[in-house]
Every structure is written in C-alpha cells, then in structure tokens.
Amino acid sequence: MTRRLAVLALLLVGCGGTRVVSGQGELPPPPPGLGFVRVQVDPPDADLFVDGRFLGRVDGYAQGVVRLPEGPRRLELRKTGFEPWYGLVVVGPGAVTIDTRLVAQVPRGAEGRRSGR
C-alpha cells in the first residue's frame, strides 16, 4: 500500500500544495469494484472531470466524495479564471483524498510588465 501511494503521489500533476492521503476515515466500505475519492479544492466550486467526463461541481458532492470504479483514473479540476489541475489516481477498495488549490491565471500580457517601465 505504501508503494502504491508513493506511485500515486508521483503521478499527480498539479499546481499549489497538492496532498494525497490514503485511508477510509469515516467513510463506509465501498461496494465491490468501487472506491472513494475525496476532492478538497480551493475554490470549492471547481468543475470535476474524470476520464474526460464532466461529473459536476466539487461542492455538489457531499464532503467532495465521489464514488468511482477501481483502476487508474484521470482527474481534472477547472474553474474560469484559474489554471486547470490534472492528476492521475489509482482508485482502489479504500479511499483517497486529493487536497489542492487552483492557481489564478495571469492576465495575458501581464507576464512581461514590470513597474516603472
């Protein structure tokens, strides 16, 4: 399990301080063939996509918990005005928590501006 979590953490690609936590916590055991992914994101009203399919806003799920089929899943979090977040998660019989923050987009042309020029 520790090795799986380490591989999972290496597969995640995101901005901000992304944390991956394994364990079930207060969640009940998932049905056979399914697992839980708890998504904690700032801002909480980000759109959630799994394997390219829109599932809804994160804050539309109780405690951000999504039930998904076991196996590798590609997660994406999007919100207008923020850079998208991408991650690969291996969903298993337990629960995984993704805790991240979306980074605000820099307005076009602002990268080259400096004060006093």
C-alpha positions in Angstrom: 0.0 0.0 0.0 2.8 2.4 0.8 4.4 1.8 -2.6 1.1 2.3 -4.3 0.6 5.6 -2.5 4.1 6.7 -3.4 3.5 5.9 -7.1 0.2 7.7 -6.9 1.8 10.8 -5.5 4.4 10.8 -8.2 1.7 10.5 -10.9 -0.1 13.6 -9.7 0.5 16.7 -11.7 -0.8 19.9 -10.2 -0.2 23.4 -9.0 -0.2 24.5 -5.4 0.3 22.2 -2.5 -1.4 19.0 -3.5 -1.7 16.3 -0.8 -2.7 12.7 -1.3 -4.0 10.9 1.8 -4.9 7.3 1.8 -7.3 5.6 4.2 -11.0 5.3 4.7 -11.5 7.7 7.6 -15.3 7.9 8.4 -16.4 6.6 5.0 -18.2 3.2 4.9 -16.6 0.5 2.8 -17.4 1.0 -0.9 -19.3 -1.6 -2.9 -17.2 -4.2 -4.6 -15.3 -2.8 -7.6 -15.7 0.8 -6.5 -13.6 3.2 -4.4 -13.9 6.7 -3.0 -12.0 9.8 -4.0 -12.5 12.8 -1.7 -11.7 16.0 -3.6 -10.9 19.0 -1.5 -10.1 22.0 -3.7 -9.9 25.8 -3.3 -12.1 27.2 -4.8 -14.7 24.5 -3.8 -17.0 25.3 -6.8 -14.4 24.0 -9.3 -15.7 21.6 -12.1 -14.7 18.0 -11.8 -13.9 15.8 -14.8 -13.0 12.1 -14.5 -11.5 10.4 -17.6 -12.6 13.4 -19.7 -16.2 13.2 -18.5 -17.8 16.1 -16.6 -19.2 14.9 -13.2 -20.3 18.3 -11.8 -19.0 20.8 -9.3 -17.0 19.5 -6.4 -19.2 21.4 -3.9 -22.1 19.4 -5.3 -20.8 16.2 -3.7 -21.3 15.6 0.0 -17.9 16.4 1.5 -16.4 16.3 -2.0 -16.6 12.4 -2.0 -17.0 10.8 -5.4 -17.6 7.0 -5.9 -15.6 5.7 -8.9 -14.8 2.3 -10.5 -11.5 0.8 -9.3 -8.5 1.4 -11.5 -6.5 4.3 -12.9 -8.5 7.5 -13.3 -7.5 10.9 -14.8 -8.9 13.7 -12.7 -9.2 17.3 -13.9 -10.4 20.4 -11.9 -11.4 23.5 -13.8 -12.7 26.9 -13.0 -12.8 30.1 -15.1 -10.0 32.4 -14.1 -7.8 29.6 -12.8 -5.2 27.2 -14.3 -6.6 23.7 -14.6 -5.4 21.0 -12.3 -4.7 17.4 -13.6 -3.9 14.3 -11.7 -3.8 10.5 -12.1 -5.3 8.5 -9.3 -5.4 4.7 -8.8 -8.8 4.1 -7.3 -8.9 1.0 -5.0 -11.1 -0.5 -2.4 -10.2 2.2 0.1 -10.4 6.0 -0.1 -8.0 8.6 -1.4 -8.1 12.3 -0.7 -6.9 14.9 -3.1 -6.3 18.3 -1.4 -5.2 21.1 -3.7 -5.6 24.7 -4.6 -6.1 26.1 -8.1 -3.8 28.8 -9.2 -5.2 32.1 -10.6 -4.5 32.7 -14.2 -2.1 35.6 -15.0 -3.8 38.0 -17.4 -2.4 38.0 -21.0 0.5 40.4 -21.3 0.9 40.8 -17.6 3.9 38.4 -17.6 6.1 41.0 -19.3 5.0 44.1 -17.4 7.3 45.5 -14.7 6.7 48.5 -12.6 8.4 51.7 -13.7 8.6 50.7 -17.4 
